[in-house]
Amino acid sequence: MTRAENREPVGPAARMAASLAKRMRMKKGMTQEQLGAEMGYTGAAISAMERMIQPVSDEMLAQLEQALSSGTGIFEELRELVRLEKLPEQFRGYAPIEQKAVALWLYANHVVHGLFQTEAYARALIAGGYPEPTPERTEELVIGRMARKALFDRKPVCEIELVLDESVLKRPIGSKEVMREQLEYLAECARRRNVNLQVLPMDAGLSGEYAGARGELNIVETPAHDRVTFLEIQGESLLITDRAKVSTHMQRYAKIRAQALDPRRSLGVIEELAGVRR
């Protein structure tokens, strides 16, 4: 039996991109074959994109920007919207909030937080999930996850705190090489001035307290200086704005952070596991 396709439905932004590409191509007097040749695609690929048989890809939008936009930036803007449409449904409401955040307080206890994943780690994690995604859907999700990294270098600066459970660092995903690269990247992130990365050790509970028992946390401070919590589990999500609840989450996060190793010792643990010589 052929595995069912699990690509997301074509959204409004992707439809707009296809329609606009066709109109701008025709206005320039270009055939599908001519446009395809200029972009490095076949005429059949351009036809499939315009008819939305094969939804426009991130790479194709970048090429359309060069071939058709005449410096307007329209396809680059649509590129951001199409990326958002291709994210998992439960994440779409949170993604714009994350990208506009003034500060983030994050706790991850199963796998490396998505914002801190390398491309290879993300691909292995997504491709190995259930239900198994198609290769095309895997690439869409990897591209969307990597696009989130723009937040690290955004101006104005976003202050980012991440507490990682030590078990995350010791759970290999993909291969030993993929994991080594991921650990090296975490060490690189930890050295950023706007990032505070701490490791919650495996023996944290021996002190009689373990604040991380209730699972992952994502707490965001918005440009209006409000705070919201985002929770995600088993393909479901919850965006919490109730101030009393968010306050409890913030206090719980503070407990988790207090039970973690300090940033310098945490970096040492990550570098040791990565095999980095100091």
C-alpha positions as CSV (number, residue, x, y, z in Angstrom):
1,M,0.0,0.0,0.0
2,T,1.3,3.4,-0.9
3,R,1.9,5.7,2.1
4,A,-0.6,8.5,2.3
5,E,0.8,12.0,1.5
6,N,1.0,14.2,4.6
7,R,1.9,17.5,3.0
8,E,0.0,20.5,4.5
9,P,-2.8,22.0,2.3
10,V,-1.8,24.9,0.1
11,G,-2.4,28.1,2.1
12,P,-3.4,31.6,1.0
13,A,0.2,32.9,0.8
14,A,1.3,30.0,-1.4
15,R,-1.7,30.6,-3.6
16,M,-0.9,34.3,-3.9
17,A,2.7,33.5,-4.8
18,A,1.6,31.1,-7.5
19,S,-0.9,33.6,-9.0
20,L,1.5,36.5,-8.8
21,A,4.4,34.5,-10.4
22,K,2.1,33.6,-13.3
23,R,1.0,37.2,-13.8
24,M,4.5,38.7,-13.6
25,R,5.9,36.0,-15.9
26,M,3.2,36.7,-18.5
27,K,3.7,40.5,-18.1
28,K,7.4,40.0,-18.9
29,G,6.4,37.9,-22.0
30,M,8.2,34.8,-20.7
31,T,7.1,31.2,-21.3
32,Q,7.2,28.7,-18.4
33,E,10.2,27.1,-20.1
34,Q,12.1,30.5,-20.3
35,L,11.4,31.3,-16.7
36,G,12.4,27.8,-15.6
37,A,15.6,28.0,-17.5
38,E,16.5,31.3,-15.8
39,M,15.7,29.9,-12.4
40,G,17.3,26.5,-12.9
41,Y,14.0,24.6,-13.1
42,T,12.1,22.8,-15.9
43,G,9.1,24.4,-17.6
44,A,7.1,21.5,-16.1
45,A,8.1,22.5,-12.6
46,I,7.0,26.1,-13.2
47,S,3.7,24.8,-14.6
48,A,3.2,22.6,-11.5
49,M,3.9,25.6,-9.2
50,E,1.5,27.9,-11.0
51,R,-1.3,25.3,-11.0
52,M,-0.4,24.5,-7.3
53,I,0.0,20.8,-8.2
54,Q,3.4,21.2,-6.5
55,P,3.3,24.1,-3.9
56,V,5.9,26.7,-4.2
57,S,9.1,25.8,-2.3
58,D,11.3,28.1,-0.2
59,E,14.1,27.8,-2.8
60,M,11.8,28.6,-5.7
61,L,10.5,31.7,-4.0
62,A,14.1,32.9,-3.6
63,Q,14.6,32.3,-7.3
64,L,11.3,34.0,-8.2
65,E,12.5,37.1,-6.3
66,Q,15.6,37.3,-8.5
67,A,13.8,36.5,-11.8
68,L,10.6,38.5,-11.5
69,S,10.3,41.0,-8.7
70,S,12.4,43.8,-10.2
71,G,13.7,44.7,-6.8
72,T,10.2,45.0,-5.1
73,G,11.0,42.3,-2.6
74,I,7.5,40.9,-3.0
75,F,8.5,37.3,-3.2
76,E,10.8,37.7,-0.2
77,E,7.9,38.9,1.8
78,L,5.7,36.0,0.6
79,R,8.6,33.7,1.5
80,E,8.1,34.5,5.2
81,L,4.4,34.0,5.0
82,V,4.7,30.7,3.1
83,R,7.2,29.4,5.7
84,L,4.6,30.2,8.4
85,E,1.9,28.4,6.5
86,K,4.0,25.3,6.3
87,L,4.7,25.1,10.0
88,P,2.8,22.5,12.0
89,E,-0.7,23.8,12.7
90,Q,-0.2,23.7,16.4
91,F,2.8,26.0,16.1
92,R,1.5,28.6,13.8
93,G,0.0,30.8,16.4
94,Y,3.1,30.9,18.5
95,A,5.7,31.3,15.7
96,P,5.1,35.1,15.1
97,I,5.1,35.7,18.9
98,E,8.5,34.0,19.2
99,Q,9.9,36.1,16.4
100,K,8.9,39.4,18.0
101,A,9.9,38.4,21.5
102,V,11.8,40.8,23.7
103,A,12.9,37.8,25.9
104,L,12.5,34.1,26.0
105,W,12.8,31.7,29.0
106,L,12.9,28.1,27.7
107,Y,13.2,24.7,29.3
108,A,13.6,21.5,27.3
109,N,13.8,18.0,28.8
110,H,13.4,15.5,25.9
111,V,15.3,16.9,22.9
112,V,17.2,20.0,22.1
113,H,14.9,23.0,21.9
114,G,13.9,23.7,18.2
115,L,15.4,27.2,18.3
116,F,18.8,25.6,19.1
117,Q,18.8,22.7,16.7
118,T,21.3,22.2,13.9
119,E,19.9,21.4,10.5
120,A,21.1,17.8,10.6
121,Y,19.7,17.2,14.1
122,A,16.3,18.7,13.1
123,R,16.2,16.6,9.9
124,A,16.9,13.4,11.8
125,L,14.4,14.2,14.5
126,I,11.6,15.2,12.1
127,A,12.2,12.4,9.6
128,G,12.2,9.8,12.5
129,G,8.9,11.0,14.0
130,Y,5.5,9.4,13.8
131,P,3.5,9.6,11.6
132,E,6.5,9.4,9.2
133,P,6.5,12.5,7.1
134,T,7.3,12.4,3.4
135,P,10.8,13.7,2.3
136,E,9.2,16.8,0.9
137,R,7.3,17.5,4.2
138,T,10.4,16.9,6.2
139,E,12.3,19.5,4.2
140,E,9.5,22.0,4.6
141,L,9.6,21.6,8.4
142,V,13.4,21.7,8.5
143,I,13.4,25.0,6.5
144,G,10.8,26.5,8.8
145,R,12.7,25.4,11.9
146,M,16.0,26.9,10.6
147,A,14.3,30.2,9.7
148,R,13.5,30.7,13.4
149,K,17.3,31.2,14.0
150,A,17.0,34.7,12.6
151,L,15.9,35.6,16.2
152,F,19.5,35.2,17.5
153,D,20.8,38.1,15.4
154,R,17.7,40.2,15.3
155,K,17.7,43.9,16.2
156,P,16.6,44.9,18.7
157,V,18.3,42.1,20.6
158,C,16.2,39.3,22.0
159,E,17.5,38.0,25.4
160,I,17.3,34.2,25.4
161,E,17.6,31.8,28.3
162,L,17.5,28.0,27.9
163,V,17.8,25.3,30.5
164,L,18.5,21.9,29.0
165,D,18.0,18.7,30.9
166,E,21.4,16.8,30.9
167,S,19.6,13.7,29.5
168,V,19.0,15.8,26.3
169,L,22.7,16.1,25.8
170,K,23.2,12.4,26.2
171,R,20.4,11.2,23.9
172,P,21.9,10.7,20.5
173,I,19.7,11.7,17.5
174,G,20.6,10.8,14.0
175,S,24.2,9.6,14.5
176,K,27.2,10.3,16.6
177,E,28.5,12.8,14.1
178,V,25.1,14.6,14.0
179,M,25.1,14.7,17.8
180,R,28.7,16.0,18.1
181,E,27.9,18.8,15.7
182,Q,24.8,19.6,17.7
183,L,26.7,19.8,21.0
184,E,29.4,22.0,19.3
185,Y,26.6,24.3,18.1
186,L,25.1,24.5,21.6
187,A,28.5,25.5,22.9
188,E,28.7,28.2,20.2
189,C,25.2,29.5,21.2
190,A,26.2,29.5,24.9
191,R,29.0,31.9,24.1
192,R,26.6,34.5,22.6
193,R,26.1,37.6,24.7
194,N,22.3,37.4,24.4
195,V,22.1,33.7,25.3
196,N,22.2,32.2,28.8
197,L,22.4,28.4,28.5
198,Q,22.3,26.1,31.6
199,V,22.3,22.4,32.1
200,L,19.9,20.8,34.7
201,P,22.0,17.8,35.9
202,M,20.7,14.3,36.1
203,D,21.1,14.2,39.8
204,A,19.2,17.4,40.5
205,G,16.5,15.6,42.3
206,L,18.8,14.1,44.9
207,S,18.5,17.4,46.8
208,G,14.9,16.7,47.5
209,E,13.6,19.1,44.9
210,Y,13.0,18.7,41.2
211,A,11.2,21.6,39.6
212,G,11.4,20.3,36.0
213,A,9.1,17.3,36.6
214,R,6.1,18.9,34.8
215,G,7.9,19.1,31.4
216,E,8.9,21.7,28.9
217,L,8.2,25.4,29.1
218,N,8.3,28.3,26.7
219,I,7.7,31.7,28.3
220,V,7.8,34.8,26.1
221,E,8.0,38.5,26.9
222,T,6.3,40.5,24.1
223,P,7.2,43.9,22.8
224,A,4.3,45.2,25.0
225,H,6.1,43.6,28.0
226,D,3.3,41.1,28.5
227,R,4.3,37.5,29.2
228,V,2.7,34.4,27.7
229,T,3.4,30.7,28.0
230,F,3.5,28.2,25.2
231,L,3.1,24.5,25.9
232,E,3.3,21.7,23.3
233,I,2.9,18.0,23.7
234,Q,1.9,15.1,21.4
235,G,1.0,17.4,18.5
236,E,-1.2,19.6,20.6
237,S,-0.4,23.1,21.9
238,L,-1.7,25.6,24.4
239,L,-1.0,29.4,24.4
240,I,-1.6,30.8,27.9
241,T,-2.1,34.5,28.6
242,D,-3.7,34.3,32.0
243,R,-1.4,36.4,34.2
244,A,-1.7,34.3,37.3
245,K,-0.9,31.1,35.4
246,V,2.0,32.7,33.5
247,S,3.3,34.0,36.8
248,T,3.3,30.4,38.2
249,H,5.2,29.2,35.1
250,M,7.7,32.0,35.5
251,Q,8.3,31.1,39.1
252,R,8.6,27.4,38.2
253,Y,11.1,28.3,35.5
254,A,13.1,30.3,38.1
255,K,13.2,27.2,40.3
256,I,14.4,25.0,37.4
257,R,17.1,27.6,36.6
258,A,18.2,27.7,40.2
259,Q,18.6,23.9,40.3
260,A,20.7,24.0,37.1
261,L,24.5,24.3,36.8
262,D,25.7,27.8,36.3
263,P,26.5,28.9,32.7
264,R,30.2,28.4,33.0
265,R,29.9,24.9,34.4
266,S,27.1,24.1,31.9
267,L,29.4,25.1,29.0
268,G,32.0,22.8,30.4
269,V,29.6,19.9,30.4
270,I,28.6,20.5,26.8
271,E,32.2,20.9,25.6
272,E,33.2,17.7,27.4
273,L,30.4,15.7,25.8
274,A,31.3,17.2,22.4
275,G,34.9,16.3,22.9
276,V,36.1,20.0,22.6
277,R,39.5,20.6,24.0
278,R,39.9,23.8,26.0
